[in-house]
Amino acid sequence: MESSIYVCLLSILLFCHIIPFTHSFNSSFQPRCHDDESSALLQFKESFTIDNTIYDGCYPKVESWKLVKGERGDCCSWDGVQCDEETNHVISLNLANSCLYGSINSNNTLFRLVHLHSLNLACNDFNLSQIPSQIGRLSRLTHLNLSFSSLSGQIPQQIFNLSRLISLDLSRYYHGLKLHNPSFKDLVQHLTNLKVLHLSSMNISSKVPELLANFSSLEFLSLSGCGLQGEFPVDIFQLPNLKMLDLRHNRHLKVLDLQSNNLVGSVELSSFLQLKKLTFLTLSFNSLTLITKTSTNASTPDFLVLGLAFCNLTEFPRFLHNQDMLESLDLSSNNIKGEIPSWMCSISTNSLDYLNLSHNLLTGFEKDPAVLQWATIRILDLRNLEKLRILILRSNGFFGLIDRPQTKGFSNLRVIDLSHNNFTGKMPSTYFEMWDAMKVINASLMTYMEDSMWPHDWYNPFTNYGQYDYSMLMYNKGLELEYRKIPSILTAIDFSYNKFEGEIPDIIGNLQQLYLLNLSNNLLNGHIPSSLANLTELECLDLSRNMLSGKLPPELSKLTFLSSFNVSYNQLEGPIPRGNQFDTFESNQYEGNKGLCGAPLKKKCENFEASPQERSNVVEDNDTGSVFKLMIVLIGYGSGFIFVWLLGTKSPERNTIGL
């Protein structure tokens, strides 16, 4: 009961706040009202009884309405009555919370007060009467409040005569009032000047008319508990003067888009989860603090689209645990800390198309997944994952340009495989600059990174070669190989089988920790940069099947660990470098380049003279073998945390990715 009192008082205060005080009165003169209006008010009073129990604190204003014996009655001085200074007509009647009890019908003398501008009968008890059709006679009304007054039945069509209405409050009848025929759409078609519309708990049971989005002056809109159906017109959120919107308890609502509305404050997520038919909810790009206390056992809607970006979340909402139909999920730009829970990787595995977890404070997985289970993923936003070390997106049909990084660009990345997709444009040189972990060759630093992962396993004799417990497929030495263990010091770039074009960026030469570089089967052109000679740890270099031209840089012969080299089917010319590893490569690794000459090809270099670099090289027999080969056969131990995303081969759909 107390809550009803507070809501009733709030309704009254709001109504009073919006009534313009344009009719002030001189303290020394009070106009006398017209006799017919005075009589109408007295008869109105007699049609009701006073019941002080209707609402606690109600005050019977009409008890002051009486004629002084022998004098003409001045209704303008009566409690709740206001008259026009010039015409003396009654223009405002405020009997809110006045303890009135009884039925109201079309014969009521209230409807003789045709000069009324404002009528407030809120918080009385009209005994489930219908709103009389005679309400249409009060065509001068700009403010009408009949809330919390126990009215019932269909809203009469005659209410459309009140075309001057600025404020209409018919709220809180708990489905006693209906707006079916005429409908909600009919209402807004006729009352086009509304600034305030309160219809909460009215039985509407229809869609919100799109016409409402044209009410540029609308400031307050309350449609809670109205049984709204279908999609909510998103253009309503663009209304320039809208200050308050209440859509609670509409259990048939399916689509609710509140993004980008400068909304502020705290809101309980549970208030939205009560909308059991809701499938589309976006609260993103506001300044909300979303409070999530819902348990995993709570009954929730089956969402298709859920946007909760910029909602100040500090954890993954637990209700997501039961979401099996999500197609789009945006949790970006929150304050979600710690590990990604195991259950998070199992939600909506057959439907999720878009996932954005960027710009949070994630530290890893509760249980590291070898492969992500979202088979239908098309857009995956990985920005701001500062601890990401392995990114494998091969064979997914991704297409388009790789945009410039908007964050730090994965400075800890050590392995990236984008092969067998349809990426286009130039190589992402800006990213190469940011991949600091591929530049590290300091052995002591690497040992520290590995030791810190498993400090309790110091008995292991292969501490410096700790391995991540993941497998992957990569092209190495002309073969597709499966690495069942990924060495912790492996660094690799595989961009093969795409449509990258332009020149190979010189900046790749700064990635001195690289062991594998595969840029084959693209549309690359220009010269092979001599900076690749700086990749002193490189074991596999595949540049085959591009449109590269010019000479092979003789400096490449300094790559003493290089065991696999392929530049076949390009447009290269000139002598093949000599010395060191280059004396071990076979002719098929150079075929398809008509301009190349020198061993191991049969074509001699008649017009080319060996460079000083080539003449100074000597063949070295590397008895110690490749460091990389050694690492592959080691049986290491599992890492601590490594942030890994693996997307397995799938049907060649056209997918996009934002890095």
N, C-alpha and C positions, 0 to 999 in steps of 0.2 A: 504494500500500500504506500509506503514511504517513497519508493522509487517513482510511483505514478504521480505523487504530489510534486516531486522535484521536476519531473519531465513536464508536468502541467504548468508549473511556475515558469520554467524555462521557455515554454511556448508563449506564455503571456508576455514575458519580458521581451522576447524577440519580436512579437507582434507590436508591442509598444514602441520598440526601438525604431521600427521602420515607418511608423505613422508620422508624416510630416506635420510639425507643429506650426501650421500656417494660420491658425485661427486663435490668436491671443485675445485676451479680454481685458478691458479697463477695470481696475480694481474698484472703481467707484460706480461702475454701471454694469449691470447684468441684464441682458435682453430678456424680455418675456416671450415665451414660446407661443405658437399658435394654439388656439383652443382644441382644434381637431387632433393635433399631435399630442397635446397633453392628455386628451381623452384616450387616444390610442395606447399611450404608454401605461395608463392606469388599468385599462382592460387587459393589456399584456400581463401586467403584474398579477391580476386576479386569476389568470388562467393557469397559474402555477402555485405550488405550495413550497414552503421553505423547509429544506431538509439539511440540517447542519452536519449530517453524517456522510454526505456525498464525498467530500474531501476534507481532511483535517485542515483547519485554518480557513475554510471558506467564509466569506463575509456577505451577508444578504443586503446588497446595495439597495434593492427595491423597497426595503422597509422605510427608507427616507422619502419615498414617493407618496405625497399626500397633498391635498388642497387645504389651505388655511381657511377656516370658516369665515365666510363673508368677503373673502378676497379672491381675486382672480389667480389661478395657479400659475406659477412660473416654473415650468419643467426644466428650463435651462439651468436652474440651480440644483437640480436633483443629482444625486450621486450616480456617476457613470454616464451622464448625459452632457453633450456638448452641442451648442448652437452656433450658427453663423452670426457674426457680429452685425451684418447689414440686413439680412433677411429674417433673422430670428428662427429660421427653420432648424430642426434637429438634424445635424449632419454626422454625429458620431454617437454610438451607443456601445459602451464597454461594460458588459456584465459578466466578465470572466470570473470564474470561481465564486459565483454569487449564490450558491446553495439552492438553485432552482431545480424543482422536480416536477415532471408532468409531460404530457404529450404536446406536440406542436403540429398544427395542421394548416391548410391553406386559408382557413377562415380567421387565422390569428391576426389581430390588429397590428402586429409588428409590421406587416407588409403594406400598411398605409403610410409608413414613414419613407416616402419615395425620394426624399432629398438626402437620405443617408449616403455618406461617403465611406464610413467605416463602421463595421459591425463585428463585435467580438462577443461570442457566446460560449467560449471555450470553458471546459471543466465544469459543466453542469450535467444534469441527467434528464434527457428528454425521452426516457422510457422506450428506447428503440423505435422512435418515430422515424418516418422517412422525411427527407428534406422536401418540404412542400414545393410544388411547382410555382407557387406565387413568389418564390425567391427571385424569379425573373423580373418582377416589377421594380426591384431595387437596382435599376440600370446605372445609377450614378456611383455605385460602390467601386472603390479602388482597393479596399482592404476587407477581406472576409475571413474570419477565423471561427470554425465550428468544431475544433479539435477536442477530443476527450469529452464528448457530450452525449455519448450513448445514442447516436443516430444509426440508422440501418437502411438497407435496401439500395436500389439503384439510384445513382445520381440523376436528377431530372434534367431533361434536355434544356429546360428554360434557363439553366445556369449559364448557357452560352450567351444569354442577353447581357451578361455582366462583362462586356468587352473592355471596360476600363480597368478591370482588375489588375493591380500591380502585385498584390500579395494574396495568395489563396492557401489556407491551411485546413485540410479535411482529414488530418492524420489521426492515428491511434483508435481505430474502431475494431481492430482485431477481426478483420474481414466482415464486419457488419455492413459496411458500405461497399458498393460495387460500382465498377466503372467498365461495364460490358457493352451496353447499348443504351445510350451512346458510349463510345469507347474512349480510351486514352488518346488515341489519335484525333478523334473528334474534338476532344477538350482543347488540345494544343492548337488545333486549326482555328479555333474561335477566340481563344484567350491569348493573344499574341503579344501582350504588353507585360507579361509576368516577369517580375524580378525575383519573387519568392514563391516556390511551389513545394508544399509539404503534403504528400499523399501516403506517408508510411502506414503500413498495415491495412491499406485499402485493398480490396480484392480486384486486382487489375487483370492478372493472368494473360498477359499479351506481351508482345515486343514493345520496347521503347521506341516511339516514332522518331524517325530520323529528322523530322521537321523541328524537333526540339533543339537540334544543333544550330538552328538559325536564330535562337533567342539570344541575341548578342547582349542584352541587358540582364540576363539571368545571373543571380548572385547566390541563391540558396536552392538546392534541389535535394529533396528527401524522398526516396522511393524504397526504403527498407521494408522488407516483409510484404511485398506486393505481389509475389508470385510471378515476377518478370520471367519472360521466356526468350529464347533465341539469343542473338548477338546484341550486345550493347553498342549503340552508335559511338564509335571512337571519336568522332568530330566534336562530341559534346565536351571532351576534355580540352578542346581548343577555344572554348568560349572565353573571351577576354576578361570578363568580370566575375566568373564563377569563383566563389569563396568556400562554399561548403557543398559536399556531395555525399549522400548517405545511401548506400546500396546494400546494406546488410540484410541477411535472412531472406534472400531471394533464391530459393532452392532449385529453381528451374533455369537460372542464369547459366549460360554455356561459355560465353566469351566476355572477359573483363580486361581491358587494356588501359592501364593507368600510367604508362611510362611517360617520362619527359614532361612532368607537370609541375615541377618545383614543389612537390609535396614534402612536408616536413613533419617530424614528430615520430613517436613510437606507435607501432600497430601490432596487434596480436595476429600471427599467422592463422590461428584457429578460427578467426572470424571469416576467413576466406574458405577454409577447409570444410565449413558447414554447408557450403554451396555444392551439394553432392553431384550436380550435373555439370559443374564447371570443368571445361576441358582446356581453356586458354586463359592464362593469367600472367600478366606482365606488370611488375611494379618497378622496373628498372629505371635508372637515370632520374631518380628523385633524391631527396635527402632524408629518407625514411630509416628508422631503426626497426627491423623486423624481429619480433620476439617469437622464437620457435621453442615451444615446450611440449609439442605434440609427441606422444609416444609412438613407437613402431606398431602398436596394436590398434591404434585409433583408426576408425573408418574414415577414409579420405576419398576425394574425387580421383578419377583416373585421368590425369592430365596428359594432353598431347604436347602442349607448349607451355613452358614455365620460364619466365624471365625474372630473376631476382638479383640482377646486377645492382651494385651501389646500394645495398640494403643493410650494410653494417653487420652482416652475418659473421659469427665467430666460429661456427662449426657447420658441417654438412647437416642440413635439416633431416631429422630422423625419419620423417614421414616418407622421404624418398625411397626408403628401404622397400616399400611395397609398390613402387611405381613400375609397371611393366609395359606401359604403352607410350612412354615419352618419345617424341620425335625431336624436340628441341629443348635444351636445358642450358640456361645461362646463369652461372654463379660467379661471374667475373667481378673484379674490383670490389671485393669484400675484405674482411679481416679473418678469413678462415685459416686457422693455424694448425700446424702439426701434420700428421700422416693422413693420407687418403684411406678411409676405412675399407676393409675387404669387401663389404657388401656393396659399396659404391660402384665397384667394377662389374657388378652383376645385375645392375638395374637396366631394364629395357634393352636387353642385348639384341633383340630382333627388330627393334624399331628406331633406336636412337640415330638421328641423322646429323644433329649439330650439338656440339658440346664445347662450352667455353668455361675454362677454369682459370683463366689468366688473371694476373694482378691480385694474387692472394699471397699467403705466407706459408705455402706448402713445403714440407720437408721430406716427403717420401710416401711410400705405401706401407700400410700396416702389414700387408703380406705382398711381397713383390710378385706381380703377374708376369708370366713369361710372354703371354700374348693377350692384348686387350680383346674382350669378347664381343665388342659392338660391331657386328658384321655389316650393318647398313650405314655406318658413319660416312658422311660426305664432307662435313666441315668440322675441323678440329682446331681450336685456337689454343696454342701452347705458349703464348707470350708470357714473359716474366717468370718462366720456370728456371730460376738461376742455377739450380743444381742438376739440370738435365745433362746427361752424359752420353746417352745412346739414343739416337732417333732413327728408326727404321720404318720407312713408308713405302717400300718397294711394291710394285705391281698392284697399284690401287686406282689407276685411271685418273689421277690428279692432273689438272691441266691449268694453263694460264701462267701469268708472270709471278715470280716471287717478289713481293713488295719489299721496299726498304724496311729495315727493322725499326720498330717504334719503341723498343726497350733495349736491354743490354745485349740482346742477340745470343744468348746461351754461351757465356764465356767458358763454361765447364764442359762443353760438348767435345767428345773424343771420337765418336763414330757417327757418321750420317750416311744413310743409304736412301736416295731418292730415285733409284733406278727403275726402269720399266714403267714410266709414267708418260705424261704428255706435257711436261713443263716447257715453256717457251721463253723467249727473250734472252737477255744477256746473263752471264753467270753472276751470282749474287756476291759481288766482290766486297760489299760493305760487311756482309756476314763474315767473310774470311778474315777481315781485320779484327773481328771481335772474338774469334775462337781461340782464346788465349791458351787453353789446355793443349791445343795442337802445336803450340810453339815451345812448350816446356821440354827441355832435354836435360835438366838438372837431375842427376840420379838421386841425390840426397832428398830432393823435394818429392820425387816419385816414391821413394822408399817410405817417407813420412806419410804420404797419402795412403799407401797400402797398409802400412803397419797400424795406422789409426783405425782401420776398418775391423781388424780382428786382433786386438791386443792380447787376447787370452791364448792365441794359437802360436805363441813364440817358439814352440818346439818344431814347427814346420820348417824344413830346410829350404823351402822355396818361397820364403817370405817375400822376397823382392818380385815374385811373379804371381801374386795373388790373382785369381780369376773370378770373373763375374759368372754367376750360375745362370746364364742365359745362352740360348743358341741363336744362330742367324745364318742366312745364306748370303754369300757375296761372291763376286767374280774375282778370281785370283789366278794368275798364270794361265789364262785362257779357259779355265774350267769353273763351273759353278760348284762351289764347295760349301759344305755345312760346317760351321764352327760350333761344336757342341759346348764349348767353353769360350768365353770372350776374355782374353788376357787383359788385365787391368791397365797395361801400358800400351795396348793397341790403339792406334789412331788411324782412321780410314775415311776417305771420301769416295763415294760411288754415286756419280750422276749419270751413269750410262743409260742408253736407250731412252733418251728424251729428245727434245727439239731445241736445246740451248743453241744460241748462235752468237756471233761476235768472236772477239779474241779471248784467249786464255789470260786472265788477269795476272799481272806480275806479282800481285800481292800474295798469291799462293806460295811463292817462294819463302815467305815468312813462317809458314807452318812447318818448322824444321823437325817436328816430331812425327810427321806423317810416315806411315809404313805402306799405305796402299792409296793410290790415286787412280781412279778409273773414270775417264771422261769419254769413253768410246761411244760410237753410234749416236752422235749428235750432229749439229750443223755448224760446228766451230770453224773459224777461218783465221787467217793471219799467221804470224810466225809462232813457233814454240818458244816461249820466253826462256832466256838463259837463266833466269832466277830459279828455275826448277832444280838447278844444280846445287842450290842451298839445302835441298831436302836430303840431307846426308844419311838419314835413317831409312830412306825409301827402298822398298823391296819389290814393289809391283807398280809399274807405270803403264797404263793402257790408254793411248790416244787414238786408237784405230777408228777407221770409218767416220772421218770428219772431212773437212775441206781445208786442212792446214797446208800452208805453203812455205816456201823458203827452205833454209838449210836446217839440219839437225844441229843444235848448239853443241860444239865440241866439249863444252864444260860438263855435259852430262856424263862424260866418262869418269868424273870424280865420284859418281854414285857407286861406291864399292860394295854396297849391300844389294844392289839391284839384281834380282834373279829372274824377273819376268819383265819384258819390255816389248811393247807392240805399237807400231805406228803405221800398220798396213792400211792401204786404201785411203790415202790422202793425196796431196799434190806436192809432196816434198821433192827437193832436188839437192844435188851436191853429195859430197862424200859422207859416208857413215863414220861416226867417231870410232877411234881405235883405242885399244888398251883396256885393262881391267875387265869388268864384266862384259863390255861390248865385244870382246873377242869370243864370247861364249854363245851369243845369240844366233839363231838360225835364220835362213833367208826368208822363210814364210812370215816372219815378223816385220818384214819391210815391203812385202809384195804389194802391188797396186800403186806404187810410186815410180812412175817412169823416169823421173829425173834423178833418182838416187843411184849411187855407184859405190864401188868398193866392197871389200869383203864384209859379209859372206856372199854377196851377190856376184854373179859372173861378170857383170858390167864393170869395166875398169874406169877409173877416174882420169881420163886423159887430159882434161882441161882444168883440173883442180889440183891445188897443191896442199899438202897436209899442213894443218895449222901447228904452231909451236906447242899448243896444248896436246895435240894428238901425238906429236913426236916425243913428248916427254913422258907419256904414259907407259907404264910397264905392266905386264900381266902379273897379277898376284893370285896365288892359289890360297884361297881362304879356307884353311884347314879347320878353323873353329866353326865354320858353317854360319848360317844366318841366325841372328838373335831371334828373329820372328819364328823360324822353324823350331828353335829350341822351345820357345814359349808354347807352341801349339801342342807339343807332346807332353808337356808338364801336367801332372795331376795336381792342380792347385786347390785352393779352398775358396769358399764363397765369400763374396764381398760383404761389407756392411751395407750402407744405403747407396744405391745408384738409381737415379731417376730414369726409367726406360719406358719408351712407348713403342710397341711393335704392332703393326697392322699387317695381317697376313694377306696372301694373294686372294683376290676376289674377282668377280665378274667385271669386265671393263666398262664400268659406268663412267660417266663424266663427273668427276669430283673436283672440289676445290679445297685448298688448304691455306690458312693464314698463319705464317710463322712469326 
